[in-house]
Amino acid sequence: MKEKVQEILDKLRPMLLADGGDIELVDVKDGEVFVHLTGACSMCPASTMTLKMGVERALKESIPEVTRVVQL
């Protein structure tokens, strides 16, 4: 499942890079995806919305086993 998650994150990466940020996959465990937002995304007030409404939604739509995304 980790490879599938990485594929989805790679598809989302250009959107984050356009705003000066990036996302790193840390781990996938028991349906939870652990990520680290970097660059502008790490301090952006909208990062929670980006994480939940963008990243988490895309992962859940593509990989039903994903239950949530956690920012580290």
C-alpha positions in Angstrom: 0.0 0.0 0.0 2.9 2.3 0.6 3.8 2.3 -3.1 0.2 3.3 -4.0 0.2 6.1 -1.5 3.5 7.4 -2.9 2.1 7.3 -6.4 -0.9 9.5 -5.3 1.4 11.9 -3.5 3.6 12.2 -6.6 0.5 13.3 -8.6 -0.3 15.9 -5.9 3.2 17.2 -5.6 3.1 19.7 -8.5 0.2 21.5 -6.8 2.2 21.9 -3.6 5.5 22.8 -5.4 3.6 25.6 -7.2 2.9 27.2 -3.8 6.5 26.7 -2.6 5.9 23.6 -0.5 6.2 19.8 -0.7 5.1 16.6 1.0 7.2 13.7 2.2 5.7 10.2 2.9 7.0 9.1 6.3 5.1 5.9 6.8 1.9 4.0 6.3 0.5 1.9 9.1 -2.9 0.3 9.7 -4.6 2.5 7.2 -3.0 5.7 8.5 -0.7 7.7 6.3 2.0 9.8 8.0 3.4 12.7 6.1 5.7 15.7 6.6 4.8 19.0 4.9 7.9 21.0 4.0 8.7 24.4 2.6 6.0 27.0 2.6 3.4 24.3 3.4 5.0 23.6 6.8 4.0 27.0 8.2 1.0 27.9 6.1 -2.2 28.5 8.0 -4.1 26.6 5.3 -1.9 23.5 5.6 -4.6 21.7 7.6 -7.1 22.3 4.9 -4.7 21.2 2.2 -3.9 18.1 4.1 -7.5 17.1 4.9 -9.4 18.4 1.8 -6.7 17.8 -0.7 -4.3 15.0 0.3 -6.5 12.9 2.5 -9.5 13.1 0.2 -7.4 12.1 -2.9 -5.9 9.2 -1.0 -9.2 7.9 0.4 -10.8 8.1 -3.1 -8.0 6.1 -4.7 -7.1 3.8 -1.8 -10.2 2.9 0.3 -8.0 1.3 3.0 -6.7 4.7 4.0 -8.5 5.9 7.1 -6.7 9.2 7.7 -3.6 11.3 7.0 -1.5 12.5 9.9 0.9 15.4 9.6 4.1 14.9 11.6 
